[in-house]
Amino acid sequence: MNTNSTSTYIKKEQLPALQVVRAIAILGVITVHSTSYATVQMLESHYYFLYNFLNIFMKFGTPTFIALSSFVLFYNYIDRPVDRKLIARFYQRRMLYIVVPYIAFSLFYFVMLHLMYYPDRSLTDTINSFVSKLFTGKAYTHLYFVFINMQFYLIFPLFLWIFKRYSKLTKWLIPLSLLIQWGFIIANKYSFQLDNRGSWSLSYFSYYMLGATIGIFYPQLKRWIVIQRDSFTSGRLVGLGLLWTIWLGSGLVHVFLWYQTRMYNSSYSTLWYELFYNLYSLTSIVVLIQIAFIIYRDGYSWLGRMLAHLGSMSFGIYLIHPFFLFLYRGWIPQPSQSWFAHIWYGGGFVTALGCSWITVTLAAKYIPYAWIAFGSLPVARSTPSTNTNLPVTEAYSK
């Protein structure tokens, strides 16, 4: 692909299957959140291994969303000239559909927790606390993801200009990003020791650059990413087998490390957790894209449509689902009988997913300016004008 600046927009292939990837990612996120209590409270259960497995193996959600954000942006913008118009429009969209919902939900969760736990706190302390949490992504436990994406969006035009200006660099993005990410991780462990390392985008840099690589070189990588039965060669079969073996093996090792830690208080270097999670997440991104294309192309039509709809609502669902999980855990106490506790944890997942999905869908259909809370929505009313000539993947990019 020619990554040099051009004055003519090159029409891109639309990739609706990416909405299925988002759907799988949001299912992973909600699974992790809905099993978090079980990893602490179900240690005596004979099924604890299953809760630990679901809680750890499904942690592909956040890295996948991160990579998709980068994939979509570079896929759509790499062939566009980096000028004032492009930069202004880019920041306008991010401000409207990312920053505004982030501030809205940060305020929502902060007020909720303030009324419940800090009603006597002074106004000055309250304002200072909110400002601090807003600028660190800590207003609620899941908002760090939006905060780190905002950091990437802030410097995306610079990355775009660099990659277009020095196109040969794009072939080395993944190894360079691993060096940068792991340099940050190791330096933080032995020197910086930041309390909120997870709120810094450098902790996830390899996922951004993997997404960038796929987005920039998608036409060349498509035959490897999109699995087609009639295009298998021995080389592709070996590559596919190796990818899936590394994915499954690293995921299971990561699950095992956490099982040993939680069940037996075993102690390992934090770098081992980081290593296997990084390896598992990177391979998960490619594997999930492959699965999504298979589902969208060969799966039952109703399944593809359902998952595509879920994916189109995923940003809003991500923002609001902890609220419904919070209500569920507060209003429906966990039963003492172990057999019914399993149903209770399953009910938390169903409640968080179902209520969030319904809420965002109805808001998109019936509530004007729903984008203020939930970002860009496929059928939102009174949404600020956008360029409808862009591929669908950019219109709903997270």
Buried (B, 14 or more C-beta within 10 A) or exposed (E): EEBEBEEEEEEBEEBBBBBBBBBBBBBBBBBBBBBBBBBEBBEEBEEBEBBBBBBBBBBBBBBBBBBBBBBBBBBBBBBBBBEEEBBEEBBEBBEBBBBBBBBBBBEBBBEBBBEEEEEEEEEEEBEEBBEEBBEBBBBBEBBBBBBBBBBBBEEBBEBBEBBBEEBEEBEEBBEBBBEBBBEBBEEBBEEEEBEEBBBBBBBBBBBBBBBBBBBBBBEEBBEBEBBEEEEEEEEBEEEBEEBBEBBBBBBBBBBBBBBBBBEEEEEEEEEEBBBBBBBBBBBBBBBBBBBBBBBBEEBEEEEBBEBBBBBBBBBBBBBBBBBBBBEBBEEEEBEEEEEEBBEBBEBBBEBBBEBBBEBBBEBBEEBEEBBBBBBBBBEBBEBEEBEEEBBBBBBBBB
